[in-house]
Amino acid sequence: MASVTAETTHLMLNHNQLGDGGTRMLFHLLRTQCEARIEEINLNDCDIGDDGLRWIAEYLQGNTSLERLYLNGNRFQGDETAVTQFVDALNHSVLRLLSLSTNNALSDRFLTSFLPSLRAPHLRSLHMSMLGLTALSVPLLTNFLSSKAAKYLDVLTLNANSLGYAGVCSLISCVEQHPSALQTLELDANSVEGEEESPDGAKKWLKRLREALLRNALLKASARSAAMRTLHYARTVLNARAPSAPTTPPPFLELPTELHLLILRQVGDPQQHLSDAQFTRVVEFATGWEYDGPGGPVGRVRWLERVGCMYYERETE
């Protein structure tokens, strides 16, 4: 830890045999003796087991800086207690990317404890390729993809599992039926030995997936644009004040607030790409004047996340 300074943001420790003991020492030191705000940690192929996962969870719980965590190729077994602790920590973190790929021993058992409890509002990219998943995990995956918990997710990789042709088709159908933020869904190499698969059918399903993901991208872009446009007009429409001089105020200012909001909705979001809840959050921000608002690409993203307009939100939610 001598090389970790207050300016350190990335830890690259891949292919070191840390094991559970080394992982415990590493994260204990990071929690108690490190002032750095670590944004990315790479622990691929470090011989970490379920006990090590508990120590990672303890560090992750309430952490406000770590955004990317790579845990590929370790020896996790999917112990229920360890997974429960880990997913709870994930839900109370700012992690944006989690990679668990090539942990073959996790299997369906892991997903049973992990996905139903996953409620990580900042998570955008989840990598679970080559986890030993089978068709038994398909209902868990479809339930997750159709839930509010998945609406934040941009990327999901499930390559090189054994979900089966029917399972892959079910996942694609789920994405079609439930618009979300998902931009990338990887399902390569999921065939099961002895299972019949039609090449033409596979091409058809792939085309349907591409179309569903393109729809998601267009809806998300439209929601973001509508939010920015609504903010622009809301600051003028809702914060206008009559002149102090004893003159007749413009007729517009004498309209009731309900009409102001209706006009704003028609001008800022004429295609109704924002849900009522999203529109309300933008309006509340515009009238609050907490700060000057989004500036630059990073500022826009953070603002859109703050008001919950990074994605297309289904009204049924």
C-alpha positions in Angstrom: 0.0 0.0 0.0 3.0 2.3 0.1 2.5 3.1 -3.6 -1.1 4.2 -3.0 -1.2 8.0 -2.5 -4.1 10.4 -2.0 -4.2 11.0 -5.7 -4.5 7.3 -6.7 -7.8 6.5 -8.5 -7.1 3.1 -10.0 -5.9 -0.2 -8.5 -4.7 -2.8 -11.1 -4.0 -6.1 -9.2 -4.9 -8.7 -11.8 -3.2 -12.1 -11.8 -1.9 -11.9 -8.2 -2.6 -14.8 -5.9 -4.2 -12.7 -3.2 -6.6 -15.3 -2.0 -9.1 -14.6 0.7 -6.4 -13.6 3.2 -4.8 -11.1 0.9 -8.2 -9.7 -0.1 -9.0 -9.2 3.6 -5.8 -7.3 4.2 -6.1 -5.2 1.1 -9.6 -4.0 1.8 -9.0 -3.5 5.5 -6.1 -1.2 4.6 -8.2 0.6 2.0 -10.9 1.3 4.5 -8.8 2.3 7.5 -5.5 3.7 6.2 -6.1 5.0 2.6 -7.2 8.5 1.9 -7.5 8.0 -1.9 -10.8 8.0 -3.6 -10.5 4.9 -5.6 -12.7 4.9 -8.7 -11.6 1.5 -10.3 -10.4 -1.8 -8.8 -9.2 -4.7 -11.0 -9.0 -8.1 -9.2 -9.2 -10.5 -12.1 -7.7 -14.0 -11.6 -6.7 -13.3 -7.9 -7.8 -16.6 -6.4 -10.5 -14.9 -4.4 -13.3 -17.0 -2.8 -16.5 -16.3 -1.0 -14.8 -15.1 2.2 -12.9 -12.5 0.1 -16.2 -11.5 -1.4 -17.4 -10.6 2.1 -14.5 -8.3 2.6 -15.1 -6.6 -0.8 -18.7 -6.1 0.2 -17.7 -4.5 3.5 -15.6 -2.0 1.6 -18.3 -1.4 -1.0 -21.1 -0.7 1.5 -21.7 3.0 1.5 -18.6 3.7 -0.7 -19.0 7.0 -2.6 -16.1 6.8 -5.1 -15.7 3.3 -6.5 -17.4 3.2 -9.9 -15.8 0.1 -11.6 -15.1 -3.3 -10.1 -13.6 -6.2 -12.1 -13.7 -9.6 -10.4 -13.4 -12.0 -13.4 -11.8 -15.4 -13.1 -11.8 -16.0 -9.4 -13.1 -19.0 -7.4 -16.4 -17.7 -6.0 -18.8 -20.5 -5.1 -22.0 -18.4 -4.6 -22.4 -18.9 -0.9 -25.8 -17.4 -0.1 -24.7 -15.4 2.9 -21.7 -13.9 1.0 -23.8 -13.1 -2.1 -26.6 -11.5 0.0 -24.0 -9.3 1.8 -22.4 -8.4 -1.5 -25.7 -7.4 -3.3 -26.8 -5.3 -0.3 -23.5 -3.4 -0.5 -23.9 -3.0 -4.2 -27.3 -1.5 -3.7 -25.8 1.1 -1.3 -22.8 2.1 -3.5 -22.2 4.2 -6.6 -20.8 1.3 -8.6 -21.5 1.8 -12.3 -19.7 -1.3 -13.8 -19.5 -4.8 -12.3 -17.8 -7.6 -14.1 -18.1 -11.2 -12.7 -17.4 -13.1 -15.9 -15.5 -16.4 -16.1 -16.5 -17.4 -12.6 -17.9 -20.7 -13.7 -18.6 -22.2 -10.3 -21.2 -19.5 -9.5 -23.9 -21.1 -11.6 -27.7 -20.8 -11.2 -27.3 -20.9 -7.4 -25.6 -17.5 -7.4 -28.2 -15.8 -9.6 -31.0 -17.0 -7.3 -29.5 -15.0 -4.4 -28.2 -12.1 -6.5 -30.7 -10.9 -9.1 -34.0 -10.8 -7.1 -32.3 -8.5 -4.5 -30.4 -6.3 -7.0 -31.6 -2.6 -6.7 -28.4 -0.7 -7.6 -29.5 2.7 -8.9 -26.1 3.6 -10.3 -25.2 0.3 -12.0 -25.1 0.7 -15.8 -23.0 -2.3 -16.9 -23.2 -5.8 -15.6 -21.0 -8.6 -17.0 -22.0 -12.2 -16.3 -20.5 -14.2 -19.2 -19.3 -17.7 -18.5 -20.9 -18.1 -15.1 -22.2 -21.6 -15.7 -25.8 -20.4 -16.0 -28.4 -22.8 -17.4 -32.0 -22.6 -18.6 -33.0 -22.6 -14.9 -31.8 -19.0 -14.7 -33.9 -17.7 -17.6 -37.0 -16.9 -15.4 -34.8 -15.0 -13.0 -33.3 -13.0 -15.9 -36.6 -12.2 -17.6 -38.1 -11.2 -14.3 -35.2 -8.9 -13.7 -35.2 -7.4 -17.2 -38.9 -6.6 -16.9 -38.6 -5.0 -13.5 -37.9 -1.4 -12.4 -34.5 -2.6 -11.0 -33.2 -3.1 -14.6 -34.4 0.2 -16.1 -31.0 1.9 -15.3 -28.9 -0.8 -17.0 -27.2 0.0 -20.3 -25.1 -3.2 -20.8 -25.7 -6.8 -19.9 -23.4 -9.6 -21.1 -24.4 -13.3 -20.8 -22.1 -14.9 -23.3 -20.8 -18.5 -23.1 -23.4 -19.8 -20.6 -25.9 -22.6 -21.3 -29.2 -20.8 -21.4 -30.2 -22.7 -24.5 -31.9 -21.5 -27.7 -35.3 -21.3 -26.1 -33.9 -19.3 -23.2 -32.2 -16.8 -25.5 -35.4 -16.4 -27.4 -37.3 -15.7 -24.1 -34.8 -13.1 -23.1 -35.0 -11.3 -26.5 -38.8 -11.4 -26.3 -38.7 -9.9 -22.9 -36.5 -7.0 -24.1 -39.0 -6.4 -26.9 -41.9 -6.2 -24.6 -40.3 -4.0 -21.9 -38.7 -0.7 -23.1 -35.7 0.2 -20.9 -32.3 1.8 -21.0 -30.6 -1.4 -22.2 -28.4 -0.7 -25.2 -26.3 -3.9 -25.3 -27.4 -7.5 -24.6 -24.8 -10.1 -25.5 -26.0 -13.7 -25.7 -23.4 -15.5 -27.8 -22.4 -19.1 -27.4 -25.4 -20.2 -25.3 -26.4 -23.3 -27.1 -26.9 -26.6 -25.3 -25.5 -29.9 -26.6 -28.1 -31.9 -28.5 -30.4 -28.9 -28.9 -31.7 -28.2 -32.4 -31.3 -24.7 -33.6 -32.4 -23.2 -36.9 -29.9 -20.9 -38.5 -32.7 -18.9 -40.1 -34.5 -18.7 -36.8 -31.4 -17.5 -35.0 -30.9 -14.7 -37.6 -34.5 -13.7 -37.1 -34.2 -13.5 -33.3 -30.9 -11.5 -33.7 -32.7 -9.0 -35.9 -35.5 -8.6 -33.4 -33.0 -8.0 -30.6 -31.2 -5.3 -32.7 -34.5 -3.6 -33.4 -35.5 -3.7 -29.7 -32.2 -2.3 -28.6 -32.4 0.4 -31.3 -35.8 1.4 -30.0 -34.4 1.6 -26.5 -31.6 3.9 -27.7 -34.1 6.2 -29.5 -36.5 6.3 -26.6 -33.7 7.1 -24.1 -32.2 9.8 -26.4 -35.7 11.3 -26.8 -36.3 11.3 -23.0 -33.0 13.1 -22.4 -33.7 15.7 -25.0 -37.2 16.3 -23.7 -35.8 16.8 -20.2 -33.2 19.3 -21.3 -35.7 21.2 -23.4 -38.3 21.2 -20.6 -35.8 22.6 -18.2 -34.9 25.4 -20.6 -38.5 26.5 -21.1 -39.5 25.9 -17.4 -37.0 28.4 -16.1 -38.6 31.1 -18.2 -42.2 30.1 -18.0 -42.4 29.2 -14.3 -40.1 31.9 -12.9 -41.4 34.9 -14.8 -42.5 37.7 -12.5 -44.7 40.7 -13.2 -42.8 44.1 -13.5 -42.6 46.1 -10.3 -43.8 49.2 -11.9 -47.6 49.9 -11.7 -48.3 48.6 -15.2 -50.6 45.9 -16.5 -48.8 42.6 -16.3 -48.6 40.5 -19.5 -51.8 38.3 -19.9 -49.6 35.2 -19.8 -48.6 35.8 -16.2 -52.2 36.0 -15.1 -53.0 32.5 -16.3 -53.4 29.8 -13.6 -50.4 27.6 -12.8 -52.2 24.6 -14.3 -52.2 26.3 -17.7 -48.6 27.3 -17.4 -47.7 23.6 -16.8 -49.9 22.4 -19.7 -48.2 24.9 -22.0 -44.8 23.9 -20.7 -45.6 20.2 -21.3 -46.7 20.9 -24.9 -43.6 23.0 -25.7 -41.0 21.1 -23.8 -42.2 17.6 -24.4 -44.8 17.5 -27.2 -44.2 13.8 -28.0 -44.7 12.8 -24.3 -41.3 11.1 -24.0 -41.2 11.9 -20.3 -43.5 10.2 -17.8 -45.5 12.4 -15.5 -43.1 11.7 -12.6 -40.1 12.7 -14.8 -41.8 15.9 -15.9 -42.6 16.8 -12.3 -39.0 16.3 -11.2 -37.7 18.6 -14.0 -40.2 21.2 -13.0 -39.3 21.0 -9.4 -35.7 21.5 -10.2 -36.4 24.4 -12.5 -38.3 26.3 -9.8 -35.8 25.4 -7.1 -32.8 27.2 -8.5 -30.3 25.2 -6.4 -27.5 25.9 -8.9 -27.1 27.0 -12.5 -27.9 23.6 -13.9 -26.2 21.1 -16.3 -23.0 22.3 -17.9 -20.8 20.2 -20.3 -21.3 16.5 -21.1 -20.5 15.3 -17.6 -22.7 17.9 -16.0 -25.6 17.0 -18.2 -25.3 13.3 -17.4 -25.1 14.0 -13.6 -28.2 16.3 -13.8 -30.2 13.8 -15.9 -29.4 11.1 -13.3 -30.4 13.4 -10.5 -33.8 14.1 -12.0 -34.2 10.5 -13.2 -34.3 11.3 -16.9 -31.4 9.2 -18.1 -33.8 6.6 -19.4 -37.3 6.2 -20.9 -39.7 5.5 -18.0 -42.8 3.4 -18.5 -45.9 5.1 -17.1 -47.1 1.8 -15.7 -44.2 1.9 -13.2 
